[in-house]
């Protein structure tokens, strides 16, 4: 996802406005660093950290090397991948509101306790409860062809027996704007945007149904949001606009969408039979899953969070999105505990729930911890953009914190993962905090094929490599430990 920093845009949906309003609140200077850090604005923003702090960070190199070597080639090698395989093979997909997710949460809780982690518990989070039913689409004119599809999260179903309607196909919203309501009314609109990166393309999935409905469409179909396809549709959440009639909406394969667009532009009349029995139920109370490796000096304040989300879509098994991120966050604590490494600050693993439907786990956690959040939280990590071969770490925060974190990333040389990027990508749930000035980081990894499998049946253990997961877990554990053990807290400028 290096070409787009926008999974957050998709997942937040209507929550974006809420966060934007929070950002407008007011700036509070919350620098807690005991050192006088400064940035030289005359040399391109280079860092002027005190030599004593630079040397302190460099002094962690032997510990970092120990963490990396023991996880990658020592007694913990292969355990992260195996634990993930055990989880997904036991419970399969874990959509919000499902028994599979809640049973998986119980399973993780029990195994966290077996690992000797502390303060293992859950905290409630209310999530949407949408269930996929029978789904079918068939091109019936000018010839018969089954159209593999996946209803988009939150979609309504069709009337019993489905919808049989003629098709309109467009490449863009701009092209659709040229059509009159009389041309669209009662039709099935197929949006076939070119892949321009996730951020630009995903708006057709999130907004397509309402855009089509405003002109009287009976349903909308969207080209799957992926750069590559072997006949597989990709799902994802969509957002109905308030005050606009809800119509059924689904993603179809790249191949079928492009075929329909070609035929439509030739002037061919096409008719599709669409049947969907998807349903929305009352909101469901799920749980965030939490464990700690408590600090030696700061037990209730200055917490370093490592996180990923435990829920997944109902297709595939969520091994990549985001089983890998959840497992490296959980196992980072397990390995540090086993190595006898306990930082000054508490390291807290949070496995979010309801992320796929709009970051509901993060939202609930923020609301329940907001009273003392400035004292409670020192730094946030989240991995939600793959756990492939690591390259380094991304960062979001003020310049003072960035200067410190750049030095921390340099310590990851044994894993060949010293690349630094900013702003952070792949940290959607923690953006409830990082968007307001808390410092945070996400995993930089070689995930060029991430969107090949994203939200599809292809999200399986087959895309996960044991060695790469070991390296990801190693730098996750090492970076969290160093940040949690530093003599300084991470500087932050809190908004709202």
N, C-alpha and C positions, 0 to 999 in steps of 0.2 A: 504493500500500500504506500510505497514511497512516492508515487506520482499523485496521490491524493491523501489529504488529511481530513477525511470526512465521514468516516463511519459514524462518528458522533452526530453529524448532521442527520443522517438517516435515522439513527436509533432514537434520538431525542424527540423527533417529530414536534409535537406541540409543546414539549418541555423547553425548546430552545428559547421561546419568548420568556419563560419564567426565569431562566438563567440570565438572560440579557437584562431583565429588570433588576435582578439581584446585583449585577455588575454596576448598575447605575447608582447604587446606594450611596457610597461615600468611601473615600480612601482612608484607611487607618494605617499609620506607620507602625509596623509590627516587627521591626528588625530586632532579633534577639541575639545576634552574634556578639560575643564578647570582644571580638577583634574589630578593629577599624578597617573594614574592607572598602576598597575604592576602585573605580573604573576610570582609566585614562581616556577621556573622550577625544583626545587629540591624536590617538594612534589607532583608529578604527575600532575602539572599544575593547582593547586588550585588558587583561586582568593584572591587577597589582595586589596579589595576595601577600600577606606577611610571610617572610621566609620560614618562620616558626610553624605556620600552618601547613605550608607546602611540605616541609620536612616531616611533620606529623603524619600527613596523608601518605607520603612515600614510605613511612615506617610500617605501614600495613602490608607491604608487598609480600613478606614471608607468610603472613596469615592468609592473604588472598590466594597465593600459590598453593598453600595447603588445602584450602577449600576446593579449589578447582581440580587439583590432582586427585584428591580422594573421591570426588564425585564423578569425574570423567574416567579415571583409570584405576581407582581404588575399590574399596568394598561396596561403594554405592553405585558403581557403574551399572547401567541398565535398569535400575530400580524405578526410576521415574516413568519410563516407557511402560514397564511391566505393571506398575500401579494404575496407570491410565488404561491399559488394556483390560485389567481386571474390572475397573469401574464400568467402562463402556460395554464390555462383554456381558456384564451382570445386569445392567439396567437399560442399555440401548439409548435411544433418544430421550431427552429430558426437557420437554416443553413446559413452560410455566403453566401451573394449574394441574399438572398430571401426577398420577401416583408414582410414575417412574422418577420424577424429579424429587419428590418428597422422600421416597425410599432411598434414593442416592444420597440425599442430605443426611439421613440417619446413618447410612453406611459410612460416609466420610467422618461424621462425628465420632463414631465408634473407633475408627482406625486412627483418627487424630489422638484419641485418648490412649490407644495402644502404643502410639509413638512417643508417649510421655509428654505431650504438649500441655500447656497450661491454659486455664480459663476457657476451656472448650465449651462453646454454647452456640445458640442461634438467636437471632433477633428478627422479629416479624417484619414482613414487607408485603403489602397488598399489591397484587399483580393482575393484569387482565387475564381472562380465561377464555381463550378462543380454541375451538376444536375443529380440525379438518374432518369433513365427511366424505362421502362418495363424490368424486370429481371426474368429469369426462368432457372432452371437446372433440368434435369431429367436423372436418370439412365435408359437407354433403353435396355441394355444387361448386365447381363444375365436375368434380370427381370426389370419390370418397377417400378420406385419409384421416386416420387418428392423429390427434394433436396432443402429445404429452403436455401436461400442464400441472402447475401447483398453485392453488389458491393463495393469495397474499394474506398475511396475518391481519385479522380483524375484518376480513371481507364478509359481507352477507352472502347468503346462498341465493340460488335462482328459485323461481316458483317450481312446484312439483312438476316433473316432466321436462323441466329446463326451458331454455330460450332457443328458438330457431330464428335467426336474423341474418340479413345481409351484412357484409363487412365493409368498413372504411379503413384504409391503412395510411398512416402518415409517419414521416420520419422525425418530426419535431413538433413542439407546441406551436411554434411560429407557423408551420404549415397548417396545423389544425385550426388556427385562428382564421384562416381564409375561408373555412367552411361555414355555411349558414346553419342555424338550428334546423331548418327544413331538410337539409342534406343529412344531418346527423340523427335526427329523431328516430328512435326505434332500432338503430343500427348497433352493431358491435364494433367498437373502435379499437384498432390494433396500433399501438405505438411501437415504432421500430427505430429507436435512436441508435446512432453509431456509438460505439464504445469510445468515450473520451476520458477515461479514468472514472473511478468510482464516484467521486464527488459530483461531477457534472451529469453522469448518466443516471444516477440513482433517483433523481427527482421525478423521473417518469414513473418509477415504481411507487414512490411515496405520494405523488399528486395526480397520477394519471386518471384514476377513477373519478375524482371530483371534477377535473377539467373536462372530461368527456360528459359527465352527468349534467353539467351546466347547460349543455346544448341538447339534452334529451336522449343521450345514448342509453341503450339497454344494458350494456356491459362494456368492460374494457379488458383487453389483453395486452400484455407488455412483453417486449423482447427481454429475455432474462439478462440481468445485469452482470455480465461476465465477458471477458475478452475472448474466451475459447469455449467450445462446446463439442461434445460428442453425443448430441441428441438428448441432453439432460436439462430439464428446467430447474431454475433456482428460485427459491421463495424469499420472503423477507416481509417486514412489517410495512403497511401502508397507512396513510392518514386521511380519513374522510374530513373534508372541510365542513365546519359548522354551518348549518342552514342549507346544505346541498343534499339532494336525495342520494342515498347510498345505493350503489349499484354493484353487482358482482364484479370482481376483478381478480385476475390471475396472471402469472407469468407463463409464457410458452417458450419453446427452445429457440435459440438463435437461428437455427436452420429453417424452422417453420415460419418464424416471423419474417425473415428476409425473403422467403419464397412468396409469402402473402403480399408483401410490399411490391415485389417485382410484378406479380400478376395484376395487382390493383392498378399499377401505373401503366400497364398495357391496356387497361380498360376491361379486364375480365371481371365478370360478376361472380362473387363468391358468397356462399351461404354457410354458416356454421351453426351446429347444434351444440349448445353449451349447457351442461347440467352440473350444479354444485350444491352440495348439502352441508356446507360449512355453517357453523353456528357460534354465536357469541353468548357466553353465560355470565352470570354475576361475577364480580371480581373475587379473587381467591387469595387467601392469606398464606403466603409462602414464607420462606425464611432465608436470611443471609447466614452463612456458616462461618464461624469465627474460632480461631485458636491463637495462642500467644506463646512466645518465648520471652518471659518477663525480664526486664532490665535489672541491672545491679544497682543503679543509682536513681533512675527515674521510672517509677512503676505505673503511675497514673497520668503522666504528662509526657509530652515530646515523643509520641509514639510514631514509629515508622511502619507504614502499612504496605504489605505486598498483596497483590490481588489479581484475580481473574474471575470470570463468571462460570457458574456450574450449570446453569440452564442451557438448553440448546434448542435448535429447531427440531421439528418432528420428522424430518427426513435426514438420512445419514444418522450418525451417532454422536455428532458434536465432539469428535476427537480433536479436531483442529480448532474449531470455534465453539467453545473455548476450553475444551478439556485440557489441552496442553498448558494454557495459561493458568488454569486453576491448579493443576498438579504441581507446576514448578513453584507456585506460591505456597502451597501446603508443604511440599517436600523441602523447600528452602529452610523452613523452621526445623523440620525433622532432622536434616543433616547437620545443621548447626548444633542442635541439641546433642546429637550423637558424637560430635567432635568436641564437645565440652566448651563450645564458644558461646558466651553469653555477653551481649553488648551492654553498654551503660543504659541505653534506652530500650524499651519494650519493642519487639518486632511482632506485629500483628498480621496474621493472614486472614483475609476476608474473601470468601468465595461468594460473589454476588448472585442474587436471584433476579429473574425477570428482566435481564439486560436486553434480550432480543426484542421485547415489546416496547422498550423505551426507557431503559435505565432505571427501572422501578426500585431495584434493590439499593442502588446508590442513593436514590432520592430519599427513601425511607431512612436509611442510615444517617444521611446528612441531617434530616429533620430531628431525629432522636438524639443527635450528638451536637447540635448547633450551639447550645448554651455555653459550652466551654471549649468549642472547637479550636480556638486560637492557642489555648494552652495544651490541648490534648494532642494535636497533630503536628508532627515535625516534617514529615515527608511522605509522599504517596508513590508507590509503584503499581502499575497495572500492565499485564500482558494480554492483549486481545487482538493481535494481528499476526498470529502464527508463532510456533516454536520450532522453526527451521534452523539451519546453521546460523548461529549468532554472529553479528557484525559489530555490535556495540550497544549503546544505549542512547535513547532520545531524552530530551529534557525540556520542561516548561517551568518558568519561574523568573524571578528578577535577576539582574546581572550579578549581584553578589553571590547568590546561590549557584548560578551557572558557573561562576569561576571555581567554586569549590567542587562542583560535580564534575567538571572537566578533569580535574586532577584525580578524582575517584575512578573515572572511566579509564584513565591511563594505566591503572593497576591491572587491567584485565588482559594483559599481553599474553599470558600463558594459554589463554583460550583464543588468541588471535581475534579479540573482540574489543578493540580500542576506538572504534569509530564513534564520533559524537555528533548528534543531530539536534536541531531545535527548530520549531517547537516539537513537543512530544506527539507521536502518532500512536494509535492503538491503545489509548487509555480512556475509553468513553465514560465509564462509571465514575472515575476519579475526577472527571471534568466538573463534577458538582463542586469540587474544591479548587482545582488548578485554574478554572476559568475565573476565579476570584482572588488569585494571588498566592495560593499555597503552592510550594514547589513539588514537582512530580516528574516521573520518568516512565518510559515504556521501552519495550524490547525492540532493538533494531535487529532484524534477521533477514536472511536471504529468502524473501517470501514473494518472489516475482510471480509464482503460480498460485498464490493464495486465492485469488478470485476465480480460478478454474474450478475449485471445489466448494467455495463459499456458499452456504445455505442450500446445498444440494445433496443428493444421495451419495455423492463422492466424498463427503466429509467422513472419513473412516480412518481406522488405524493404519491403513495402507499408505497414507500420506505422511505418517509420522516416522521419523528415524531415531532409533535409540541413542546413537552417539550425539546427534544434534540436540536431542532433548536433555542429555546429560550436561552438555555445555551451557544450554540455556539455564538449567537449574543451578549450575555452578556460578555463573556470573550474577544471577538473581540473588542467590544466597550471599555471595561475596559483597556485592554492592550494597545490599540491605544491611549487612553486618557493619561495614565501614561507616555508612551514614549514621547508623544507630549508635556507634561507639565513639564518634568524634567528640572532642572536647567542646565543640561549638554546635549550637543548633543551626539548622538551615535558615538563613534569612528569608523573610517573606513580607510582601506588601498586600494586605488583605483589603479587598473591595467588598463593601456591603456587609 
